[in-house]
Each structure stands twice: as structure tokens, then as C-alpha cells.
Amino acid sequence: MKSTAKAMAHPARVRIIAFLLSRPGCIGGDIVEEVGLAQSTVSKHLRILKDARIVMGTIDYPRVCYSLDPSALAPIGALIKAIPVGCMVKEASAQKPADEAPEFLVPGTEPMTTA
């Protein structure tokens, strides 16, 4: 799970994963267009995701068709589902200014902020 979490630790790779979840079996050019990064940058991120076995690439000459390996994401999904509701971000009754960090509540502890 460590390599999967590390591979997902970049916003561009999270966007690629989200896009592949919404459009299974898409072509690399579609990803470049959706993510809005240079082809070389997207290729680098796809390589990292492939090395972590999150993404698979199938050659459909002259293109590569990318898809997610659901079994690679299952441990992360199970971990997220196991997080108790009390650990979620505290919902404030009034909106906080955008520059204020949200509070996180862990049962039996004082509120923590991300700042």
C-alpha cells in the first residue's frame, strides 16, 4: 500500500486517476487534454502510476489506451472506509474564511488544525 499511496501523493496523478475512473480505457491524448499539462509531464506521471501498478497501458498502435487496475486501489479504498466518522473535518455552522485551516476532530482529543 505504501507504493500506491506514494504514487497518489501528487495532485496531477490524483486528477489522472479521477479521469480514468470517469472514462475507463481512454487514450493518452485524452488525459493530456483533461489534465491540462504538457504531454511529457503527463507521460512522467503515467509512468509513476504504471510502476505502482495503479494504471495499465495497452498498446493500440499508434496509441496507448490507459485504464485503472481496481485491485491496486482496493487497499486505499478500504483504509478510507475504515476511518471513523468522528475523524472527519468538523463542519462549522458558519463559513470560515478561506485562509483559516479546517479543524479535524479525533474522538477523545482536542481539535487539531492543519496549520
Residue frames relative to the residue before (quaternion, step in Angstrom):
aa qw qx qy qz dx dy dz
M 1.0000 0.0000 0.0000 0.0000 0.00 0.00 0.00
K 0.5660 0.6225 -0.3826 0.3818 3.60 1.13 -0.60
S 0.6869 0.4716 -0.2969 0.4665 3.61 0.87 -0.89
T 0.6184 0.5348 -0.3411 0.4640 3.58 1.11 -0.67
A 0.6678 0.4941 -0.2989 0.4697 3.58 0.90 -0.93
K 0.6487 0.5153 -0.3182 0.4610 3.58 0.96 -0.83
A 0.6616 0.5063 -0.3060 0.4607 3.58 0.96 -0.84
M 0.7040 0.4521 -0.2591 0.4825 3.59 1.13 -0.65
A 0.5285 0.6891 -0.3710 0.3289 3.58 1.30 -0.06
H 0.6483 0.4576 -0.3428 0.5027 3.61 1.12 0.47
P 0.5458 -0.6563 0.4065 0.3257 3.61 -0.84 0.94
A 0.6371 0.5249 -0.3451 0.4466 3.62 0.98 -0.72
R 0.6671 0.4871 -0.3099 0.4708 3.59 0.98 -0.78
V 0.6021 0.5322 -0.3555 0.4774 3.58 1.10 -0.61
R 0.6449 0.5071 -0.3197 0.4741 3.61 0.99 -0.80
I 0.6317 0.5193 -0.3358 0.4675 3.60 0.99 -0.77
I 0.6568 0.5045 -0.3090 0.4675 3.60 0.91 -0.90
A 0.6518 0.5093 -0.3155 0.4650 3.59 0.92 -0.89
F 0.6530 0.5065 -0.3167 0.4657 3.58 0.97 -0.81
L 0.6699 0.4880 -0.3031 0.4703 3.59 0.94 -0.83
L 0.5981 0.5414 -0.3618 0.4672 3.59 1.14 -0.51
S 0.7099 0.4528 -0.2571 0.4742 3.57 1.03 -0.78
R 0.7963 0.1388 -0.0606 0.5857 3.60 1.15 -0.58
P 0.1467 -0.8208 0.5458 0.0829 3.59 0.20 1.19
G 0.8326 0.2201 -0.1658 0.4804 3.53 -1.09 0.73
C 0.3602 0.7486 -0.4960 0.2528 3.59 0.87 0.83
I 0.5498 -0.6155 0.4744 0.3063 3.51 -1.32 0.47
G 0.6564 -0.5507 0.3568 0.3723 3.57 -1.11 0.70
G 0.6361 0.5403 -0.3272 0.4432 3.60 0.98 -0.79
D 0.6056 0.5485 -0.3500 0.4583 3.59 1.10 -0.66
I 0.6467 0.5210 -0.3131 0.4608 3.55 1.02 -0.84
V 0.6330 0.5324 -0.3271 0.4570 3.59 0.95 -0.90
E 0.6710 0.5021 -0.2914 0.4612 3.57 0.90 -0.94
E 0.6905 0.4913 -0.2785 0.4521 3.58 0.92 -0.91
V 0.7263 0.4408 -0.2421 0.4685 3.58 0.86 -0.98
G 0.3332 -0.7868 0.4664 0.2288 3.58 1.14 -0.54
L 0.5471 0.5724 -0.4187 0.4447 3.57 1.13 0.62
A 0.6560 -0.4985 0.3827 0.4180 3.56 -1.28 0.27
Q 0.6459 -0.5370 0.3854 0.3819 3.56 -1.19 0.64
S 0.6678 0.5066 -0.3102 0.4485 3.59 0.90 -0.89
T 0.6456 0.5149 -0.3177 0.4661 3.60 1.03 -0.76
V 0.6500 0.5005 -0.3082 0.4816 3.57 0.97 -0.87
S 0.6339 0.5320 -0.3310 0.4534 3.60 0.98 -0.81
K 0.6302 0.5306 -0.3252 0.4643 3.58 1.02 -0.82
H 0.6844 0.4774 -0.2832 0.4727 3.58 0.89 -0.94
L 0.6341 0.5169 -0.3301 0.4710 3.60 1.01 -0.74
R 0.6205 0.5381 -0.3424 0.4563 3.60 1.02 -0.75
I 0.6521 0.5059 -0.3103 0.4718 3.59 0.97 -0.87
L 0.6652 0.4918 -0.2983 0.4759 3.59 0.97 -0.85
K 0.6455 0.5035 -0.3182 0.4780 3.59 1.07 -0.70
D 0.6332 0.5322 -0.3274 0.4567 3.60 1.00 -0.81
A 0.6900 0.4416 -0.2623 0.5100 3.59 1.14 -0.69
R 0.4198 -0.7406 0.4179 0.3173 3.57 1.37 0.02
I 0.3755 0.7051 -0.5020 0.3314 3.56 1.13 0.68
V 0.7769 0.2183 -0.0834 0.5847 3.53 1.05 -0.88
M 0.1761 -0.7539 0.6245 0.1032 3.53 -1.14 0.76
G 0.1690 -0.7769 0.5981 0.1008 3.56 -1.06 0.73
T 0.1138 -0.7814 0.6127 0.0322 3.54 -0.85 1.05
I 0.3616 -0.7438 0.5187 0.2168 3.56 -0.72 1.05
D 0.0070 0.7402 -0.6699 0.0580 3.51 -0.89 1.12
Y 0.2917 -0.8311 0.4336 0.1901 3.52 0.57 1.31
P 0.6040 -0.2249 -0.7642 0.0236 1.62 -1.76 1.80
R 0.6135 0.5666 -0.3389 0.4334 3.59 1.22 0.23
V 0.3232 -0.6867 0.6018 0.2485 3.51 -1.39 0.15
C 0.2362 -0.7602 0.5945 0.1131 3.54 -0.89 1.03
Y 0.1793 -0.8119 0.5522 0.0611 3.58 -0.69 1.12
S 0.0473 0.7731 -0.6316 0.0351 3.53 -1.15 0.72
L 0.5172 -0.6324 0.4850 0.3121 3.55 -1.30 0.38
D 0.3131 -0.6787 0.6212 0.2355 3.52 -1.26 0.50
P 0.3480 -0.7824 0.4729 0.2076 3.61 -0.18 1.24
S 0.6283 0.5500 -0.3546 0.4208 3.60 1.01 -0.66
A 0.6122 0.5515 -0.3525 0.4437 3.61 1.15 -0.50
L 0.7210 0.4338 -0.2423 0.4829 3.59 1.08 -0.69
A 0.4757 0.7109 -0.4219 0.3005 3.60 1.23 -0.34
P 0.6746 0.4857 -0.3373 0.4418 3.68 0.79 -0.79
I 0.6366 0.5105 -0.3277 0.4761 3.61 1.02 -0.75
G 0.6476 0.5202 -0.3129 0.4605 3.58 0.97 -0.86
A 0.6518 0.5071 -0.3115 0.4700 3.58 0.99 -0.82
L 0.6355 0.5258 -0.3288 0.4600 3.59 1.01 -0.78
I 0.6634 0.5022 -0.3047 0.4635 3.58 0.90 -0.91
K 0.6603 0.5048 -0.3091 0.4623 3.59 0.97 -0.82
A 0.6703 0.5181 -0.2970 0.4404 3.59 1.12 -0.62
I 0.5087 0.6410 -0.4344 0.3763 3.61 1.21 -0.21
P 0.4366 -0.7105 0.4811 0.2705 3.61 -0.68 1.03
V 0.6173 -0.5717 0.4035 0.3597 3.54 -1.12 0.72
G 0.6312 0.5658 -0.3290 0.4161 3.61 1.03 -0.72
C 0.6539 0.5107 -0.3162 0.4599 3.59 1.21 -0.30
M 0.5026 0.6671 -0.4233 0.3511 3.58 1.22 -0.09
V 0.6678 -0.4917 0.3704 0.4184 3.54 -1.29 0.34
K 0.4740 -0.6744 0.4944 0.2757 3.53 -0.91 1.00
E 0.2879 -0.7414 0.5801 0.1760 3.55 -0.86 0.95
A 0.2592 -0.7732 0.5632 0.1334 3.54 -0.62 1.14
S 0.5121 -0.6403 0.4698 0.3272 3.56 -1.09 0.68
A 0.7462 0.2558 -0.1727 0.5899 3.57 1.14 -0.57
Q 0.5486 -0.6161 0.4528 0.3383 3.58 -1.09 0.70
K 0.3140 -0.7252 0.5809 0.1954 3.56 -0.99 0.87
P 0.5824 -0.5504 0.4393 0.4060 3.59 -1.13 0.46
A 0.6218 -0.5913 0.3754 0.3505 3.57 -1.11 0.73
D 0.6865 0.4912 -0.3024 0.4427 3.60 1.07 -0.58
E 0.5814 0.5576 -0.3838 0.4513 3.62 1.26 -0.05
A 0.4377 -0.6953 0.5077 0.2591 3.55 -0.96 0.88
P 0.5012 -0.6430 0.4756 0.3305 3.60 -1.08 0.65
E 0.4162 -0.6720 0.5467 0.2763 3.56 -1.25 0.44
F 0.1952 -0.7517 0.6185 0.1194 3.54 -1.08 0.76
L 0.2015 -0.7904 0.5706 0.0960 3.56 -0.89 0.93
V 0.0535 -0.7456 0.6638 0.0230 3.53 -0.91 0.96
P 0.5345 -0.6572 0.4152 0.3316 3.58 -0.69 1.04
G 0.8281 0.2229 -0.1785 0.4824 3.58 -0.94 0.94
T 0.6969 0.4120 -0.2760 0.5181 3.58 1.26 0.19
E 0.5798 -0.5437 0.4651 0.3898 3.54 -1.34 0.16
P 0.6060 -0.5486 0.4056 0.4089 3.64 -1.13 0.50
M 0.1913 -0.7484 0.6251 0.1117 3.54 -1.14 0.76
T 0.2136 -0.7446 0.6073 0.1765 3.56 -1.12 0.54
T 0.5353 -0.6349 0.4559 0.3201 3.55 -1.24 0.46
A 0.5792 0.5984 -0.3890 0.3938 3.62 1.18 -0.16
